[in-house]
Amino acid sequence: MDVTSVVGRKTRVPERDEREVPRPRLTDRLDALHEAGGRILLVTAAAGFGKTAAAGEWARLRREAGDDVAWVTLDPSDNRPGRFWHLLGVALTGEEAGWQGPDDDASLRMAMIDALIDRCAENGARVLLVLDNCEHLTHRVLLTELDYLIERTPATVTVMLCGRRTPDLRSLYKMDLDGTVGRLAQEDLVMRRREVRKLFAPERPDVEMLLDTTEGWAAAVAQAHRATAPDALSRSDPHGGEPLLERLCGPLFRSYRPAIRETLAAMALIEPFTVGDVEVALDRTDGAQLVARTVAETGMVVTVQGPGPADRFRLHRLFGRWFAEAAPGSARSDAEVVHARMAPHRLRQGHHALALHHAGKAHDEDLLRHVVSVSGLQLLWQNDLRTLASAVREIGLTTSGELALLECLIALAEGDPERAARAAARRGGPGGDAPRRLVPPFDTLDVGLEAQLLLLEGRAAEAVALLERLDLDDVAPDARVFALNIQVAALIAAARVPEARTLARKALKEAAARANPGAVIDAGMASASLATIAEDFPEASAQAQAAIRRGEEHGLRYSPRLRPAHLIAAWAAFHVLDDDGAGLHNAFVFRALTAAPIVAHSSGKLALILSFPTSGRRAEIAEELLDRVRFDLTAGAFPADVALCSLQVAEMMLSLQRSDDLARLKVDLRRSQGISGELHTISAWELVASGQLARARQLLTSVTSEFVTSQSRVGLVAAWALLARVELLEERTFKAREALEKALAIAARHRTVRGFAYAGDTVRQALETDRHHFPRYRREIDLIGRHACPPEALIGPPLTPREEELLALLPTFATVEELAHDLQISTNTVKTHIRGIYRKLGVGTRREAIAAASRLGVAAPVATTHLLRPTIVR
């Protein structure tokens, strides 16, 4: 036989290609199937998965083992009985003469088939018959005759059918029941990690990514191997040819029947998909048959693994990417029609992101408006901002006012008010020139957006007036809660706290009844803000922590939406002297460039307070906090917040000996608030530090008796704690305990012990020593005891050399007379110097002076001090 003829080439076992990677795994698998009694071996996979290579390698091995191998490579022209049996006769006998069978003479062909069967039986040798590209065999008469051959060949004959799909042979069913059919499927032919590494070793480091991209498609792996660029599958040929992705997928797609091409094109638009999705996309009722035929004929439709509904499908990744990036227009179905059908379908399924995707691609404004009003709002209320933002960006420019409004709300929820304002101006909404009429409830959302932008500009009164014009009775529940939360925020900003409190209870109740995590979080934060204003710190902390937990449950740990909750939690921690916890929560807010101005201002103040004890620029921090307090006094900030920050500034200025700045603070407080409890407390604090205890007691008593009103509970606690300190310095223990009892009662009720930190170490030590007198307040005493008090203040000029010399001798506990004798000065002079030391250190006893000097580092070194004589002559 002439091997160079067409028939010779079609009946020759293909030679091994040097570029092929040996895959002994496949030949071993075929050996196992054969030894297990497989008389029919089916090798089925899509084009390019290495069916022919695997079959050819095994055929060569069988030939080397002594088997007779007959190979026929088929094409569409061989789907005729006469032509097919001619090729098969040549392959089995090696002779062309005598095997020509006409298509119209069935009896002659049957005689030829019987002769072939007898020849195989007489020979007695093991025979392997390979029919490659057998998917072309569809002629009914031919298949019947092939059934006849398969059923009657002796057991020594093995038939391998290799192709994209298995021919419709009746004999396969019976033989499959007998256990004599072996299968090598597409999942077996997928290239494994070890095979890909062997092909590319050692020059390709991204084998894992390549394997994931190609999904083991041998043809794609081979294309990538021949290319030089790692991303060759998505780039043009380096020599100016067509992209490799087009070279790989284009001819394959065009080889399919028109009906299959139409189905694949629709699948590419809707993946992942189910049978029902395909029926909707193509407006058919035979979706199951369509999917089954497409799977069988192409092998490029795979089952989706993982969570989700069962029986979901997708295209092979590279095939899907080809449709999205490189497929010509002729390869695409009527995309707009498919998208228009799928948008309502996805809406009914509750797949809101996909519904938006299809509506945006359908180029139907009415359909887009409808889908946005349902799916867009659902994603917004579910707080799935990332998905919603992605969908909005994908849709791009549109005349839909509703979609543009969603873009503004996303920007605001992401903590970018400037982008929200720009988007509002572009769409012709708030700040724009041509506002469009919006369908409900977007008209309500539009007003809410405008109110939020006004709040960010500090125009709270205008925001309240705008929102009060809304009629929320007939508004959709989620939109009503949205508007209520903004109205509460506006009322708080406008200092209309009683109205805000009433409305907040309503908003919280309605939000709790909705599957709307964002609304619940916002309502909880509004309630926490009101509790903070009322100095109900337990309630504020509980509401803020609940909002944070709910946010984290919905993946909002770092969302700008939680910044107010973290700020409230930070101040609540600060009130219980948990500076570390305060710093942790404040970190979520302080460095956020897009935080709302009021939030950023409050967070900035807390950051200054927390950084002061350990900072190397304490003076600058104190001055900056003073400036912020003075701004709050003029801007009408909440009195309790101003009072707390004023006490903090006073503490800083006292420790820095900035008496002038302290005086400025007192003048500003008097000008803004009149005679307040905080002003009296700061003045008494200064007097205690200078040793004027009687005058300090007078001022503090006016505060604790509420003759002079404190603006905050912290200020009142500080006043009682400072009064206790005065009583301790004068050794009036019973009175001190009474004052401490009052301070602890207020602190426990409002969960704030920060005021004790202003009273100094003397009060802390007294509470630790006498804690058995206060059994009801163990928790508060523990909080106070764990807190490290800042250094005591050194008021007035620094110690003189003589005072430093005398201070160094105080730890000896020598009497005044012994000190006078040792320093060669009079006792009156010693007493004068001791009073000056006490005044400058802000203490009242020798022990306190010793401890304060040690903390402040103002005691003279021991080596320079005088040594007391062992005996003193009186």
C-alpha positions in Angstrom: 0.0 0.0 0.0 1.2 3.5 -0.9 1.6 5.2 2.5 1.8 8.6 0.8 -1.7 8.3 -0.7 -4.7 9.7 1.0 -5.9 6.3 2.1 -2.4 5.4 3.3 -2.1 8.5 5.5 -5.6 8.0 6.9 -4.9 4.4 7.9 -1.4 5.0 9.4 -0.8 5.2 13.1 0.4 8.8 13.7 4.1 9.2 14.6 5.0 10.7 17.9 5.4 14.5 17.9 8.7 15.6 19.5 6.8 18.4 21.2 4.4 16.1 22.9 4.8 15.5 26.7 4.9 11.8 27.5 1.8 11.0 29.6 2.3 7.5 30.9 -0.6 8.1 33.2 -3.0 7.8 30.3 -1.3 4.7 28.7 -1.3 3.0 32.1 -5.0 3.8 32.4 -5.7 2.3 29.0 -3.7 -0.8 29.8 -5.7 -1.2 33.0 -9.0 -0.9 31.1 -7.9 -3.4 28.5 -6.7 -6.0 31.0 -10.0 -5.6 32.9 -11.8 -7.1 29.9 -12.5 -3.9 27.9 -13.3 -4.8 24.3 -14.6 -1.3 23.5 -12.5 1.6 24.7 -14.1 5.0 24.5 -11.8 8.1 24.5 -14.1 11.1 24.5 -13.2 14.8 25.0 -13.4 18.2 23.4 -10.9 19.2 20.7 -7.4 19.9 21.9 -7.4 17.7 25.0 -4.9 15.1 23.5 -7.2 12.3 22.5 -5.3 11.4 19.4 -2.0 11.8 21.1 -3.0 9.4 23.9 -4.5 6.9 21.5 -1.5 7.0 19.2 0.9 6.6 22.1 -1.0 3.5 23.3 -1.3 2.1 19.8 2.4 2.3 19.3 3.0 0.6 22.6 0.6 -2.2 21.7 2.3 -2.7 18.4 5.6 -3.0 20.1 4.1 -5.6 22.4 3.2 -7.7 19.3 -0.5 -6.7 18.7 -1.8 -6.0 15.2 -2.9 -2.3 15.1 -5.4 -0.9 12.6 -5.9 2.8 12.6 -8.4 4.9 10.7 -8.5 8.7 10.9 -11.9 9.8 9.9 -13.3 13.1 8.5 -16.8 14.1 7.4 -16.3 12.6 3.9 -15.9 9.2 5.5 -19.5 9.2 6.8 -20.6 6.9 3.9 -20.8 3.2 4.2 -18.8 2.4 1.1 -16.0 4.8 1.9 -15.8 3.8 5.5 -15.6 0.0 4.9 -13.0 0.6 2.2 -10.8 2.4 4.8 -11.4 -0.2 7.5 -10.6 -3.0 5.1 -7.3 -1.4 4.1 -6.4 -0.7 7.8 -7.1 -4.3 8.9 -5.4 -6.0 5.9 -2.9 -3.5 4.6 -4.2 -4.1 1.1 -6.3 -1.7 -1.0 -7.3 -4.2 -3.6 -10.6 -6.0 -3.0 -12.1 -3.7 -0.4 -14.0 -1.2 -2.5 -17.6 -1.3 -1.5 -20.3 0.7 -3.2 -22.7 2.8 -1.1 -25.8 1.3 -2.8 -24.9 -2.4 -2.5 -25.6 -3.5 1.0 -25.1 -7.2 0.3 -21.6 -6.7 -1.1 -20.7 -4.7 2.0 -22.0 -7.3 4.3 -19.9 -9.9 2.5 -16.9 -7.6 3.0 -17.7 -7.2 6.8 -18.0 -11.0 7.2 -14.7 -11.5 5.5 -13.0 -9.0 7.8 -14.5 -10.8 10.8 -13.4 -14.2 9.6 -9.9 -12.8 8.9 -9.6 -11.5 12.4 -10.8 -14.9 13.8 -8.5 -17.0 11.6 -5.4 -14.9 12.4 -5.8 -15.5 16.1 -3.6 -12.5 17.0 -4.6 -9.7 19.2 -5.9 -6.8 17.2 -6.4 -3.2 18.2 -8.8 -1.2 15.9 -8.7 2.6 16.4 -11.3 4.8 14.9 -10.1 8.4 15.4 -12.5 11.4 15.0 -15.4 9.0 15.3 -17.9 11.8 16.0 -18.2 12.1 12.2 -20.0 8.7 12.0 -23.7 9.6 11.9 -25.0 7.6 8.9 -27.6 5.3 10.2 -26.8 2.4 7.8 -23.1 2.7 8.5 -23.7 2.6 12.3 -25.9 -0.5 12.0 -23.2 -2.2 10.0 -20.5 -1.1 12.5 -22.7 -2.6 15.3 -22.8 -5.8 13.4 -19.0 -5.9 13.2 -18.5 -5.1 16.9 -20.9 -7.6 18.1 -19.3 -10.5 16.0 -15.6 -9.8 16.3 -13.7 -12.4 18.4 -12.6 -11.5 22.0 -9.0 -10.9 20.7 -10.2 -7.7 18.9 -10.3 -4.5 20.8 -12.1 -1.5 19.3 -11.1 2.0 20.4 -13.5 4.8 19.5 -11.8 8.2 19.8 -13.6 11.5 19.3 -15.5 14.5 20.6 -18.5 12.4 21.2 -19.4 8.7 21.0 -21.3 7.5 17.9 -24.9 6.3 18.5 -24.1 2.6 18.5 -26.7 0.1 19.8 -24.1 -2.4 20.6 -22.5 -0.2 23.3 -25.5 -0.5 25.6 -25.3 -4.3 25.7 -21.6 -4.4 26.0 -21.6 -1.8 28.8 -24.0 -4.0 30.8 -21.6 -6.9 30.3 -18.7 -4.8 31.7 -16.6 -4.8 28.5 -16.7 -1.1 27.8 -13.9 1.1 29.2 -13.9 4.9 29.2 -11.3 7.6 29.2 -13.2 10.8 29.6 -12.2 14.5 29.3 -11.5 14.8 33.0 -9.0 12.0 32.6 -7.3 13.8 29.7 -6.9 17.1 31.6 -3.3 17.9 32.1 -2.1 17.5 35.6 0.2 19.7 37.6 3.2 17.4 37.3 2.8 17.1 33.5 2.7 20.9 33.1 5.7 21.4 35.3 7.6 18.8 33.3 6.7 20.6 30.1 7.8 24.0 31.3 10.6 23.1 33.7 12.5 25.0 34.8 11.9 28.3 33.1 8.2 29.0 34.0 7.4 30.0 37.6 3.7 30.6 37.1 2.6 27.0 36.4 -0.2 27.2 39.0 -1.7 30.3 37.3 -1.3 28.7 33.9 -3.0 25.5 35.0 -5.9 27.5 36.6 -6.3 29.6 33.4 -6.2 26.7 30.9 -8.0 24.2 33.2 -5.6 21.5 31.8 -6.7 22.0 28.2 -3.7 20.5 26.4 -4.0 22.6 23.3 -3.9 25.8 25.4 -1.0 24.6 27.4 0.9 23.8 24.2 0.1 27.3 22.8 1.4 28.9 26.0 4.6 26.7 25.8 5.4 27.8 22.3 4.9 31.4 23.1 7.6 33.5 24.8 5.4 35.8 26.9 3.8 34.5 30.1 0.5 36.2 29.2 0.5 35.0 25.6 -3.0 33.6 25.7 -4.4 37.2 25.9 -1.8 39.0 23.7 -1.2 39.3 20.0 1.3 37.0 18.3 4.8 38.5 18.7 5.3 38.3 14.9 2.2 40.3 14.2 -0.3 37.4 13.9 -3.7 37.0 15.4 -4.0 36.7 19.2 -3.3 33.2 20.4 -6.7 33.1 22.2 -8.4 33.7 18.8 -6.1 31.1 17.2 -7.1 28.6 19.8 -10.8 29.2 20.2 -12.0 30.8 16.9 -11.6 27.9 14.5 -13.0 25.5 17.1 -16.1 27.7 17.6 -16.6 27.9 13.8 -16.4 24.1 13.5 -19.6 23.7 15.4 -23.1 23.5 14.0 -25.0 26.9 13.8 -27.4 25.8 16.5 -24.6 24.9 18.9 -22.8 28.2 18.1 -26.0 30.1 19.0 -26.4 28.2 22.2 -22.7 28.8 23.2 -23.0 32.5 22.4 -26.0 32.8 24.7 -24.3 30.8 27.4 -21.3 33.2 27.3 -23.7 36.1 28.1 -25.4 34.5 31.1 -22.8 32.3 32.8 -23.0 30.8 35.3 -26.3 29.4 34.2 -28.8 26.6 34.7 -31.0 24.8 32.2 -33.8 27.2 33.1 -31.6 30.2 32.4 -30.8 28.9 28.9 -34.5 28.4 28.2 -35.1 32.1 29.1 -32.1 33.4 27.2 -33.0 31.6 24.0 -36.8 31.7 24.5 -37.0 27.9 24.2 -38.5 25.1 26.3 -36.0 22.4 25.5 -33.2 23.7 27.7 -32.2 20.3 29.0 -31.7 18.9 25.5 -29.8 22.1 24.4 -27.4 21.9 27.3 -26.9 18.1 26.9 -26.2 18.5 23.1 -23.8 21.4 23.7 -21.9 19.5 26.4 -21.7 16.4 24.2 -20.7 18.1 21.0 -18.2 20.7 22.4 -16.9 19.6 25.8 -16.6 23.3 26.6 -19.5 23.4 29.0 -18.5 22.4 32.5 -20.4 22.0 35.8 -19.8 24.6 38.4 -18.4 23.3 41.6 -18.8 24.7 45.1 -21.7 26.4 46.9 -24.9 27.4 45.2 -27.7 25.6 43.4 -26.9 22.2 41.9 -26.7 21.7 38.1 -25.1 25.1 37.4 -22.9 25.3 34.3 -20.3 27.6 32.8 -18.1 27.8 29.8 -14.4 26.7 29.9 -12.5 29.7 31.2 -10.6 30.4 28.0 -13.7 29.9 25.8 -15.6 32.4 28.0 -12.7 34.8 27.9 -12.6 34.5 24.1 -16.3 35.5 23.9 -15.7 38.5 26.2 -12.5 39.8 24.6 -11.8 38.4 21.1 -14.9 36.9 19.6 -16.0 38.7 16.4 -19.4 40.2 16.1 -20.5 37.3 14.0 -19.8 34.9 16.8 -22.1 36.7 19.2 -25.8 36.1 19.5 -28.3 38.9 19.6 -26.8 40.1 22.9 -29.3 42.9 23.6 -32.3 40.6 23.2 -30.7 38.0 25.5 -29.8 40.6 28.1 -33.4 42.0 28.0 -34.8 38.6 28.6 -32.4 37.8 31.4 -32.7 41.0 33.4 -36.3 40.3 34.7 -35.4 36.6 35.1 -32.5 37.4 37.3 -34.7 39.9 39.2 -37.2 37.1 39.9 -34.4 34.8 41.1 -33.1 37.5 43.5 -29.7 37.7 41.8 -29.6 41.5 41.9 -26.1 42.1 40.7 -26.7 40.0 37.6 -30.0 41.7 37.1 -28.3 45.1 37.0 -25.6 43.7 34.7 -28.2 42.4 32.1 -30.3 45.6 32.4 -27.3 47.7 31.7 -26.4 45.7 28.6 -29.9 45.6 27.2 -29.8 49.4 26.4 -33.5 49.8 27.4 -33.9 52.8 29.7 -37.3 51.7 31.0 -36.0 48.2 31.9 -32.9 49.7 33.5 -35.0 52.1 35.6 -37.2 49.2 36.8 -34.3 47.0 37.7 -32.4 49.8 39.4 -35.5 50.6 41.5 -35.6 47.0 42.7 -32.1 45.4 42.6 -30.2 48.6 43.1 -32.1 49.4 46.3 -31.9 45.8 47.5 -28.1 45.9 47.3 -28.1 49.3 48.9 -30.2 48.2 51.8 -28.2 45.0 52.2 -25.1 47.2 52.4 -23.5 45.3 49.6 -21.8 48.5 48.4 -18.9 46.8 46.7 -21.2 44.8 44.4 -23.5 47.8 43.8 -20.6 50.1 43.0 -19.2 47.5 40.6 -22.5 47.2 38.8 -22.9 51.0 38.6 -19.4 51.3 37.1 -20.1 48.5 34.6 -23.3 50.2 33.4 -21.4 53.5 32.9 -22.9 56.7 31.6 -26.7 56.6 31.4 -29.6 59.0 31.5 -31.1 57.1 34.5 -31.4 59.6 37.3 -32.0 56.7 39.7 -28.7 55.1 38.9 -26.9 58.4 39.2 -28.5 58.9 42.6 -27.2 55.4 43.7 -23.7 56.5 42.7 -24.0 59.5 45.0 -25.2 57.4 47.9 -22.4 54.9 47.4 -19.8 57.6 47.5 -21.4 58.9 50.7 -21.5 55.5 52.3 -17.9 54.9 51.4 -16.9 58.0 53.3 -16.2 60.2 50.3 -18.5 63.3 50.6 -16.6 65.2 48.0 -17.1 62.5 45.4 -20.8 62.4 46.4 -21.1 66.1 45.9 -19.4 66.0 42.5 -21.6 63.1 41.4 -24.7 65.0 42.6 -23.7 68.0 40.6 -23.1 66.0 37.5 -26.5 64.2 37.6 -28.4 67.5 38.0 -29.5 66.6 41.5 -28.5 68.6 44.6 -26.3 71.4 43.5 -27.0 70.6 39.8 -28.7 72.6 37.2 -31.4 70.3 35.8 -33.0 68.0 38.4 -34.9 65.1 37.0 -38.1 63.7 38.3 -37.4 60.4 40.1 -39.7 57.5 40.7 -40.5 56.7 44.3 -38.8 56.0 46.6 -35.8 57.7 44.9 -37.4 61.1 45.4 -37.2 60.5 49.1 -33.6 59.3 48.9 -32.8 62.4 46.8 -34.0 64.7 49.6 -32.0 62.6 52.2 -28.9 62.9 50.1 -29.3 66.7 49.9 -29.8 66.8 53.7 -26.6 64.7 54.2 -24.6 67.1 52.0 -25.9 70.1 54.0 -24.9 68.4 57.3 -21.4 67.9 56.0 -21.3 71.6 55.2 -22.4 72.4 58.8 -25.8 73.6 57.7 -27.8 71.6 60.2 -30.8 74.0 60.4 -31.3 73.9 56.6 -31.1 70.1 56.6 -33.7 69.9 59.4 -36.0 72.2 57.5 -35.6 70.2 54.2 -36.4 66.9 55.9 -39.4 68.2 57.8 -41.1 68.9 54.5 -41.0 65.2 53.7 -44.2 63.2 54.0 -43.0 59.7 55.1 -46.3 58.0 55.6 -46.5 56.4 52.2 -42.8 55.9 51.6 -41.3 52.4 51.3 -40.2 51.1 54.7 -36.4 51.0 54.0 -36.5 54.5 52.4 -38.5 55.8 55.4 -35.9 54.4 57.9 -33.2 56.0 55.7 -34.8 59.4 55.9 -35.5 59.0 59.7 -31.9 58.3 60.5 -30.8 61.3 58.6 -33.4 63.4 60.3 -32.2 62.3 63.7 -28.6 63.2 62.8 -29.7 66.6 61.6 -31.7 67.2 64.8 -28.7 66.2 66.9 -26.4 68.6 64.9 -29.0 71.3 65.4 -29.0 70.7 69.1 -32.7 69.7 69.1 -32.0 66.8 71.4 -35.5 66.0 72.8 -37.0 65.8 69.3 -34.0 63.7 68.1 -34.5 61.3 71.0 -38.1 60.8 70.2 -37.5 60.3 66.5 -34.5 58.0 67.2 -36.7 55.5 69.2 -39.0 55.4 66.2 -36.2 54.9 63.8 -34.6 52.1 65.9 -37.9 50.3 66.2 -38.6 50.4 62.4 -35.0 49.5 61.5 -35.1 46.4 63.7 -38.1 45.1 61.7 -36.2 45.3 58.4 -33.5 43.1 56.9 -31.4 46.2 56.4 -28.1 46.1 58.4 -27.1 49.6 57.4 -30.3 51.1 58.7 -30.0 49.2 62.0 -26.4 50.3 62.4 -27.3 53.9 61.6 -30.2 53.9 64.0 -28.1 52.3 66.7 -25.4 54.9 66.3 -27.9 57.7 66.5 -29.2 56.3 69.8 -25.5 56.0 71.0 -24.9 59.6 70.1 -27.9 60.7 72.1 -26.8 58.6 75.1 -23.4 60.2 74.9 -25.0 63.7 74.9 -27.0 62.6 77.9 -23.8 61.2 79.5 -25.4 57.8 79.7 -22.1 56.1 78.9 -23.2 52.5 79.6 -26.0 52.9 77.1 -23.8 54.7 74.6 -21.1 52.0 74.9 -23.7 49.2 74.5 -25.3 50.7 71.4 -21.9 51.5 69.8 -20.5 48.0 70.4 -23.7 46.5 69.1 -23.4 48.5 65.9 -19.8 47.5 65.5 -20.6 43.8 66.0 -23.4 44.0 63.5 -21.2 45.7 61.0 -18.5 43.1 61.4 -21.1 40.3 60.9 -21.9 41.9 57.5 -18.3 42.5 56.5 -18.1 46.2 57.4 -15.2 46.1 59.9 -13.4 48.9 58.1 -16.4 50.6 56.6 -16.8 54.4 57.0 -20.3 53.7 58.2 -18.9 52.4 61.5 -16.6 55.4 62.2 -19.2 57.2 64.4 -19.7 54.0 66.4 -16.0 53.5 66.9 -15.7 57.2 68.0 -18.4 56.7 70.6 -16.8 53.5 71.8 -13.5 55.3 72.0 -14.8 58.1 74.2 -16.7 55.5 76.3 -13.4 53.7 76.9 -11.7 57.0 77.7 -14.3 57.6 80.4 -13.4 54.4 82.2 -9.6 55.2 81.9 -9.1 52.5 79.2 -6.7 54.6 77.1 -5.5 51.6 75.1 -9.1 50.7 74.1 -9.8 54.3 73.3 -6.8 54.5 71.1 -7.7 51.3 69.3 -11.3 52.5 68.5 -10.1 55.9 67.6 -7.6 54.5 65.1 -10.5 53.5 62.9 -11.5 57.1 62.7 -8.5 59.4 63.3 -6.5 58.7 60.1 -9.5 58.5 57.8 -9.2 61.4 55.4 -12.8 61.2 54.4 -14.4 61.2 57.8 -17.3 63.6 58.3 -16.0 67.0 59.8 -17.8 66.7 63.1 -16.5 63.1 63.5 -12.9 64.0 62.4 -12.9 67.0 64.8 -13.9 64.9 67.8 -11.5 62.1 66.9 -8.7 64.6 66.5 -9.3 66.0 70.0 -9.2 62.5 71.5 -6.0 61.7 69.6 -4.4 64.8 71.1 -5.4 63.8 74.6 -4.2 60.3 74.3 -0.9 61.2 72.8 0.0 63.9 75.3 1.5 61.8 78.2 4.2 60.2 76.0 4.7 62.8 73.3 7.9 64.8 72.9 5.9 67.8 71.8 3.6 68.2 74.7 3.4 72.0 74.6 2.3 72.0 70.9 -0.4 69.3 71.7 -1.7 71.4 74.6 -1.9 74.5 72.5 -3.7 72.7 69.7 -6.2 71.2 72.1 -6.8 74.7 73.7 -7.4 76.1 70.2 -10.0 73.4 69.5 -11.7 74.0 72.8 -11.9 77.7 72.1 -13.3 77.0 68.7 -16.0 74.7 70.3 -16.9 77.4 72.7 -17.6 79.8 69.9 -19.3 77.3 67.6 -21.8 76.2 70.3 -20.6 72.6 70.7 -22.3 70.3 73.2 -21.5 71.5 76.8 -20.5 68.1 78.2 -17.9 67.7 75.4 -16.5 71.2 75.9 -16.4 70.6 79.7 -14.4 67.4 79.4 -11.9 68.9 76.9 -11.6 72.0 79.1 -10.6 69.8 82.1 -8.0 68.0 79.9 -6.5 71.3 78.7 -6.3 72.5 82.4 -4.5 69.3 83.3 -2.0 69.8 80.4 -1.4 73.4 81.2 -0.9 72.7 84.9 1.7 70.0 84.2 3.5 72.3 81.7 3.4 75.3 84.1 1.6 77.3 81.4 -0.3 79.6 83.8 -1.0 82.2 81.1 -2.7 79.7 78.8 -4.6 78.4 81.8 -5.8 81.9 82.4 -6.9 82.3 78.8 -8.9 79.1 79.1 -10.7 80.4 82.2 -11.5 83.7 80.5 -13.0 82.0 77.5 -15.0 79.7 79.7 -16.3 82.6 81.7 -17.2 84.5 78.5 -18.9 81.6 76.9 -20.6 79.8 79.8 -20.6 82.3 82.6 -19.8 80.9 86.1 -19.8 77.2 85.5 -18.8 74.2 87.6 -15.9 73.4 85.4 -14.5 77.0 85.7 -14.7 76.7 89.5 -13.1 73.2 89.4 -10.2 74.4 87.3 -9.7 77.4 89.6 -9.8 75.2 92.7 -7.4 72.7 91.0 -4.9 75.6 90.6 -5.4 76.7 94.2 -4.8 73.1 95.5 -1.6 73.0 93.6 -0.5 76.3 95.2 -1.4 75.2 98.7 -4.5 77.5 99.1 -6.7 74.7 100.4 -9.3 76.8 102.2 -10.1 78.9 99.1 -10.1 75.7 97.0 -12.6 74.0 99.3 -14.9 77.0 99.1 -15.0 76.9 95.3 -15.4 73.1 95.2 -18.2 73.1 97.7 -20.2 75.5 95.5 -19.9 73.0 92.7 -20.6 69.8 94.7 -23.6 71.5 96.4 -24.8 72.4 92.8 -25.0 76.0 93.7 -22.8 76.4 90.6 -23.9 74.0 87.9 -21.4 71.7 86.1 -21.8 71.2 82.4 -20.9 67.5 82.6 -20.9 64.6 85.0 -17.2 64.3 84.6 -16.8 67.8 85.9 -18.9 67.0 88.9 -17.0 63.8 89.7 -13.7 65.8 89.3 -15.1 68.4 91.8 -15.9 65.8 94.4 -12.6 64.0 93.9 -10.6 67.2 94.3 -12.6 68.1 97.4 -11.7 64.7 98.8 -8.0 65.5 98.0 -8.3 68.8 99.9 -9.8 66.9 102.9 -7.0 64.4 102.8 -4.3 67.1 102.7 -5.9 68.6 105.8 -6.1 65.1 107.3 -9.9 65.2 107.6 -10.3 61.5 106.7 -14.0 61.2 107.5 -14.9 64.2 105.3 -12.6 62.8 102.5 -14.5 59.5 102.6 -17.8 61.2 102.3 -16.6 63.1 99.2 -15.2 59.9 97.7 -18.5 58.1 98.3 -20.4 60.9 96.4 -17.9 60.9 93.5 -18.0 57.1 93.2 -21.8 57.1 93.2 -22.0 59.5 90.3 -19.2 57.6 88.5 -20.9 54.3 88.8 -24.3 55.6 87.6 -22.8 57.2 84.5 -19.9 54.8 84.0 -17.2 57.5 84.0 -14.2 57.5 86.4 -12.2 60.0 84.3 -12.8 62.7 86.9 -10.7 60.8 89.5 -7.7 61.0 87.2 -7.7 64.8 87.6 -7.5 64.5 91.4 -4.1 63.0 91.4 -2.3 60.1 93.0 -3.3 61.1 96.5 -7.0 60.2 95.9 -6.0 57.0 94.0 -3.9 55.8 97.0 -6.7 56.7 99.4 -9.2 54.7 97.4 -6.8 51.7 97.3 -6.2 52.0 101.1 -9.8 52.4 102.1 -11.5 50.3 99.5 -13.2 48.3 102.2 -15.2 51.4 103.0 -16.7 51.3 99.5 -17.8 47.7 98.8 -20.4 48.8 96.3 -17.8 50.4 94.0 -15.2 47.8 93.7 -15.3 47.9 89.9 -14.8 51.7 89.8 -11.9 51.5 92.3 -10.3 48.7 90.2 -10.5 50.9 87.1 -9.0 53.9 89.0 -6.3 51.7 90.5 -5.2 50.3 87.1 -4.8 53.8 85.6 -1.4 55.3 85.7 -1.8 58.9 86.8 0.1 61.6 85.0 2.9 63.4 86.8 1.7 65.9 89.4 1.8 69.6 88.4 4.7 71.8 89.2 3.1 75.2 89.5 4.9 78.6 89.5 8.6 79.1 89.2 11.1 76.2 89.5 12.5 75.2 92.9 15.3 77.4 94.2 18.7 75.8 95.0 18.0 76.0 98.7 14.5 74.3 98.2 16.2 71.6 96.1 18.7 71.1 98.9 16.0 70.9 101.5 13.9 68.6 99.3 16.8 66.1 99.0 16.8 65.9 102.9 13.1 65.3 103.3 13.4 61.5 102.9 15.5 61.4 106.1 12.4 62.4 108.0 14.5 64.7 110.2 12.6 67.3 112.2 12.5 70.9 111.3 15.0 71.7 114.0 17.4 69.0 112.8 17.1 70.3 109.2 17.7 73.9 110.4 20.8 72.8 112.3 22.2 70.8 109.4 21.6 73.7 106.9 22.7 76.4 109.3 19.5 78.3 108.9 16.6 79.2 111.2 13.6 77.0 111.8 11.3 79.7 110.4 13.3 79.7 107.2 13.1 75.9 106.9 9.3 76.1 107.4 9.1 78.8 104.7 11.0 76.7 102.2 8.9 73.6 103.0 5.7 75.6 102.3 7.2 76.8 99.0 8.1 73.2 98.1 4.6 71.9 98.9 3.0 74.7 97.0 5.1 74.2 93.8 4.6 70.4 93.9 0.9 70.7 94.7 1.1 68.5 97.8 0.2 68.8 101.4 2.4 66.3 103.3 6.1 65.3 103.4 5.4 61.8 102.0 3.5 63.3 99.0 6.3 65.8 98.4 8.8 62.9 98.3 6.7 60.9 95.9 6.0 63.9 93.7 9.6 64.9 93.5 10.6 61.4 92.5 8.0 61.4 89.7 8.9 64.8 88.4 12.6 64.3 88.7 13.2 67.6 90.6 15.1 66.2 93.6 18.8 66.9 93.8 21.2 64.0 93.4 22.0 62.2 96.6 25.7 62.8 96.2 25.3 66.6 96.4 23.1 66.6 99.6 24.3 67.3 103.1 24.7 64.4 105.5 22.9 64.9 108.8 25.2 64.7 111.8 24.6 61.6 114.0 24.2 63.8 117.0 22.6 67.2 117.1 23.2 69.7 119.8 20.1 71.5 120.8 
